[in-house]
Amino acid sequence: MSGARAAAVAASLGLVVACAASCGRAAGTHAEAGEGAGRGDKPSLAKDGGATLGPEPPDAAPSDPREVEAWARAKGGDEDELGRLAEALGCTGLRERAAVPALRATALRAMGSCGDFSELAWMAEVAAGGSDADSAIAFESIIDLVARPRRALDPDDADEVAEGCRTLLAVARAADGPRARRVGAIRALRMLSERGCTEANALPSDLDAK
């Protein structure tokens, strides 16, 4: 091998080694940042009943053009469109999309058309601890959901109903809590009493739930 060719090969190897080292550090840094963001950005619910819907995760927003169009149609509040959205995504899918601020109100409204009670506990937490606007929509959707024709609950749904009832009962019994939320909780609990949620006489009677 000539001296010039040997020098060229050595230089190339040096570039490869340098790139591998720097690229490896960069990849590690990005991976760590991604992991941290994933842990911090996922929506969560506070243990004290407050709903804390944090920054949207990277995959929360819809990317399918057909789903984007479905959200646009349902945003106006049309019951049929909300029902179609709930049927297409399911209760869990709606909850995931609720992490996107622009979709949250529509997702909560659509949950009133869910085919099961799998997200009732989450809806109750939003009603109890979300913003006033989210709380009002969540209560309306809970009442719409409970008003649907009665059917047998599967075991998982029964657990969700029990957890949701505990959250709603705490709101109803909070004498110093916002009146609108207490009224909403009592209305929902009275309707849920037929499903074994709580006894009607266990509800507070210091205000008229209309």
C-alpha positions in Angstrom: 0.0 0.0 0.0 1.4 3.4 -1.0 2.1 6.0 1.7 -0.7 8.3 0.3 -3.3 5.5 0.3 -2.4 4.5 3.8 -2.8 8.0 5.0 -6.2 8.3 3.4 -7.4 5.0 5.0 -6.2 6.2 8.4 -8.0 9.5 8.0 -11.2 7.7 7.0 -11.0 5.4 10.0 -10.4 8.3 12.3 -13.6 10.0 11.0 -15.6 6.8 11.5 -14.4 6.4 15.1 -15.1 10.1 15.9 -18.6 9.9 14.4 -19.4 6.7 16.3 -18.5 8.3 19.6 -20.3 11.6 19.1 -23.4 10.0 17.5 -23.6 7.4 20.3 -23.6 10.2 22.9 -26.2 12.2 20.9 -28.4 9.1 20.5 -28.2 8.4 24.2 -29.0 12.0 25.1 -32.1 12.0 22.8 -33.2 8.6 24.1 -33.0 9.8 27.7 -34.9 13.0 26.8 -37.5 11.0 25.1 -37.9 8.7 28.1 -38.2 11.6 30.4 -40.8 13.3 28.2 -42.8 10.1 28.0 -42.9 9.8 31.8 -43.7 13.4 32.3 -46.1 14.1 29.5 -48.6 11.2 29.9 -52.0 12.3 31.2 -52.6 11.3 34.8 -55.2 11.5 37.5 -54.3 12.7 40.9 -54.9 10.3 43.7 -57.0 12.8 45.6 -59.6 12.8 42.8 -58.4 15.8 40.9 -58.1 15.3 37.2 -54.8 16.4 35.8 -54.7 16.1 32.1 -51.1 17.0 31.3 -49.4 17.8 28.0 -50.5 15.6 25.2 -48.3 12.5 24.5 -46.8 12.4 21.0 -49.3 9.8 19.8 -52.5 11.2 21.3 -53.6 13.4 18.4 -55.3 11.6 15.5 -53.4 11.3 12.3 -55.8 9.3 10.1 -57.6 11.8 7.9 -60.9 9.9 8.4 -60.6 10.2 12.1 -59.7 13.9 11.9 -62.8 14.5 9.8 -64.9 12.5 12.4 -63.7 14.8 15.1 -64.5 17.9 13.1 -68.1 16.7 12.5 -68.6 15.7 16.2 -67.2 19.0 17.5 -70.5 20.7 16.8 -72.2 18.6 19.4 -74.5 16.6 17.1 -75.6 13.5 19.0 -75.4 11.3 16.0 -71.9 12.4 15.2 -70.9 12.0 18.8 -72.4 8.5 18.8 -70.4 7.6 15.7 -67.2 8.8 17.2 -67.8 6.8 20.4 -68.6 3.7 18.3 -65.5 4.1 16.2 -63.0 4.8 19.0 -64.6 3.1 22.0 -64.5 4.5 25.6 -60.8 4.0 26.1 -59.9 5.6 22.7 -62.0 8.6 23.7 -60.1 8.9 27.0 -56.8 8.8 25.2 -57.8 11.5 22.8 -59.0 13.6 25.8 -55.4 14.2 26.5 -55.4 16.6 23.5 -56.7 20.0 24.7 -58.4 20.7 21.4 -60.3 17.4 21.5 -61.1 17.2 25.2 -64.6 18.7 25.3 -65.7 16.7 22.3 -64.2 13.5 23.8 -66.0 14.1 27.0 -69.3 14.7 25.2 -68.9 11.6 23.1 -68.4 9.5 26.2 -72.0 9.9 27.0 -72.6 7.5 24.1 -70.2 4.9 25.2 -71.4 1.3 25.0 -70.1 0.4 28.5 -69.0 1.8 31.8 -65.3 1.1 31.4 -64.4 4.8 31.8 -67.0 5.8 34.3 -64.5 6.1 37.2 -62.3 8.4 35.0 -65.3 10.5 34.0 -66.3 10.9 37.7 -62.8 12.1 38.5 -62.9 14.7 35.7 -66.4 15.7 37.0 -65.0 16.0 40.5 -61.6 17.7 39.9 -61.5 19.0 36.3 -62.0 22.6 35.2 -65.6 24.0 35.6 -66.2 23.5 31.8 -64.8 19.9 31.8 -66.7 19.1 35.0 -70.0 20.3 33.6 -69.6 18.2 30.4 -68.4 15.2 32.3 -71.5 15.3 34.6 -73.8 15.6 31.5 -72.1 12.6 29.9 -72.3 10.5 33.0 -76.0 11.2 33.2 -76.5 10.4 29.5 -74.5 7.2 29.9 -76.5 6.0 32.9 -79.8 6.9 31.1 -79.1 4.4 28.3 -81.1 1.2 28.4 -80.0 -0.9 31.4 -77.9 -4.0 30.7 -75.9 -6.5 32.7 -72.5 -5.3 33.7 -69.4 -7.3 33.1 -67.1 -7.7 36.1 -64.6 -5.0 34.9 -67.5 -2.5 34.4 -68.8 -3.3 37.8 -65.5 -2.3 39.4 -65.5 0.9 37.4 -69.0 1.7 38.5 -68.1 1.1 42.2 -65.1 3.4 41.9 -67.0 6.1 40.1 -69.7 5.9 42.7 -67.2 6.5 45.5 -65.9 9.6 43.8 -69.3 11.0 43.1 -70.5 10.3 46.6 -67.5 12.2 48.0 -68.5 15.2 45.8 -72.1 15.0 46.8 -71.2 14.9 50.5 -68.8 17.8 50.4 -70.9 20.4 52.2 -68.5 23.2 51.2 -68.1 22.1 47.6 -69.4 23.9 44.5 -73.2 23.6 44.4 -73.2 22.8 40.6 -70.9 19.8 41.1 -72.8 18.5 44.2 -76.1 18.7 42.2 -74.5 16.9 39.3 -73.1 14.2 41.5 -76.4 13.7 43.3 -78.4 13.4 40.1 -75.9 10.9 38.7 -76.0 8.9 42.0 -79.8 8.7 42.1 -79.8 7.3 38.6 -76.9 4.9 39.4 -78.7 3.7 42.5 -80.7 1.2 40.3 -77.3 -0.4 39.5 -76.4 -0.9 43.2 -74.3 2.2 43.3 -75.6 3.6 46.5 -78.8 3.8 48.5 -80.9 6.9 47.7 -81.4 7.6 51.4 -77.6 7.8 51.8 -77.4 11.0 49.7 -77.3 14.4 51.3 -80.6 16.3 51.5 -79.3 19.8 52.2 -79.9 21.0 48.6 -82.3 20.3 45.8 -80.6 18.3 43.0 -82.5 19.6 39.9 
